[in-house]
Amino acid sequence: MIVCVCNNISDREIRQAVDLGISSVAELHRELGVGTMCGKCVSYAREVLYEHLESKTVVTELHRVPQTA
C-alpha cells in the first residue's frame, strides 16, 4: 500500500528501511523522503514504522532450562 503519495513510498519500503536499520520518523524523512511534501503521510508512516519495529524479535541472551523427567 502506498503510504506517501507525493513521493510514492510504500509500507513495504518502510519495513525494508527498518530492516536496514532505520528506527525513527526523522530517518524515514531523511532517507526516503517521507513527509517532505504535504506531510499527510507522517502519522501512517509512523504507525508502519513502530509496528514493524515492535514485530522484530531480538535475542540478547539464551538460558538453558533443565528438563525434568
ABEGO torsion letter per residue (X at the ends): XBABAAAGBBAAAAAAAAAAGBABAAAAAAAAGBGABAGAAAAAAAAAAAAAAAABBBBABBBBBBBBX
